[in-house]
Amino acid sequence: MPLSDLTNERQDYSYGYLDAYAKRELRRRALKAIAIPGYQVPYASRELPIARGWGTGGLQVTLALVGPESVVKVIDQGADDSVNAANLRRFITRMSGCATTTDTSKATILQSRHRIPEEIMGEGQALVLQVPDPEPLRRVQPDISKAAQLHADADYGQMWLGLYEQLVRHRQYVQGADYPSLVHGRYVMNPSPIPRWDTPKLHQAAHLTLLSAGREKRMYAVPPYTNVYPLEFDDIPFQVEDQTGRTCKTTGAQNKFMNELPQADGTAVYELSDSGYAEKLKNNVATALTYFDEQGNFYHDGYLKPPVRPA
Amino acid sequence: MYVAAKGGEQAIQNAEALYQALNGGITLADVRTIMEKMPYLVDRVMGEGSLYAPELAALAIAQTGGDLYEAVLLLRAYRATQPRIAYANPASADTLLTVRRISAAFKDIPGGQILGPSLDYSHRLLRLDVLDAQEDLNRQDAKNAEDAAHASVNSALSAVQNGVVVSDAPAPPTYPALADWQRGQGLLPQTQPQQIAPADIPDVTTDTVTFPAPRAHRLQALARADTGGVLALGYSIMRGYGLIHPTVNELRLGYAEVELAHPVTGATFSAGRVRVSHCEVITPDAGKNGYMLGFAATMGWNEVKLIASSTLDLDMAANEGDGHSAHSEEFVMYHTEPVESSGFCIHFKLPHYVTFASSLDNVRKIAAASGWEK
């Protein structure tokens, strides 16, 4: 019997691109991350055939999760058709043979850069967020080993001081996207550069969120039904981006996160950032419930509070 | 053998001959191949060498076996021998023949996002099938190899044409500047171009640089800075040692007309086109309402250098004097200069035994005095 009969046919790349050892490591790290919500688990981030900083962290998690039965949705800034999202989706399906979708409700794995969709995700779905900088303390402590000590001591005093300075200078919080948030009452995490509009969606979410930074080699998680609170003082509540008065030019939708589109005449028009949701509205396909309703009310009553300006 | 002065004449000649022999010598065909097949490498050497001369840059690369710092030095050294015979008119964004312009700040912008030539969204998989074809190539003579190379270029071109939906209307050659829209919205401060005679523009290649440097010096220094150097310092800002998140407002690759006034008739004419690129990054202005803009431009197409450089430009303006090295104009300009930094670095290969002996003397005396020496 020739040796070739006993061996598998040669393949250029493993299923899902990563070799079995890499997948095992990633899955173990993911389990640890889920077990300690918000804690950054280091991992041996592999080089992928995508440039570093372009979603290789999220991609490694997706490749470790994906199987032939998976249905994968990839968005960038909310859009499925964005070039980077299209490229990552093409790569994931090329290496795994999985199905793809633009419908949030149909996805089993949803990899995203900078957005959480408008439609409420459910149990059994995994949201994989691409993370450029996993360390919320970097704003106040660029040294990683010192920051690790602060996390261990739950010493977030400098973060609170930073928030206080923002109030003194600007009479409001001025952190834009990637708003630091306390997970399960223990670890402060960067929720990845999602807009503040999306941060509340992580709180008591039915789905699993895995956040992964390829360049920085750190992974962390928000397990289903976990408390996530943006850092805010009791008397000055956190605020999401104001979407009032913005109407999507193609669907007429309101009170969802909008892209501002500059026009040649110096004005601007708006369109839904979530392209999968917009597509459903355009085609009159039934949509799932959304985190924010038509009037802009968030689905967890009382979680978001009206603005207060400090004196 | 490593001999410092006398008797080393033959040795250094042999060392250079060995270097060239190991690289296999160079021919005009090699230079042409580098020029045609490695435009980004040629661009990088021209940018850092601050001389737009693709053929000379390709020659410098061939002559140094691809040692980039040596190639840049060759080009700079040649450049220094050339007189400046005229000043071209300024090239501006709205007249640049643009082949690629992208903005990360908005999904769409007036004039549109033009992806142009880019590897950004390619899968970085080695094309091993190319190596399989190499075995066939080896059996052919040089003429056949050349034909095959041309055939592969043609087939690549037709593959691109097959895989791409070709628009009926050609893309417009020029595009408005996004920053102008932002100025109209009051998001960026209004600026007026400075009226200055070309010969009076501060020139970092001929002036003594003092700090704070004129803006012209800073932008010129960044334009000819070492790509790796500005990347390291720019990355330190992006990664957390700076206070800003740079948003790429507009990044452009294009061709600029080199417009000159005819020395006799005074009529404006184009002496040719050069590959240029420029980048703007913006961040909210902490001190005022609106945004601040960082800018960098260079000869040739070098995106990573420009994003890093424009980020440095921005952070040097926003945070100068806060103690971080990458926010200091002096630190950035001195330490990203490719010829000076690489030259000083490799000078440590020179014999230093006199200075070393001097320090050895002290170390021994101290050791003896404290009873360490056995």
Interface residues (C-beta under 8 A of the other chain):
Chain A: D12 L48 P49 I50 A51 W54 Q77 A79 V83 N84 A86 N87 R90 F91 R94 D133 E135 R138 R139 P142 V174 G176 N259 E260 L261 P262 Q263 A264 G266 A268 E271
Chain B: F106 K107 D108 I109 P110 G111 L115 D120 Y121 S122 H123 R124 L125 L128 P176 L178 W181 G184 Q185 R239 G240 Y241 P284
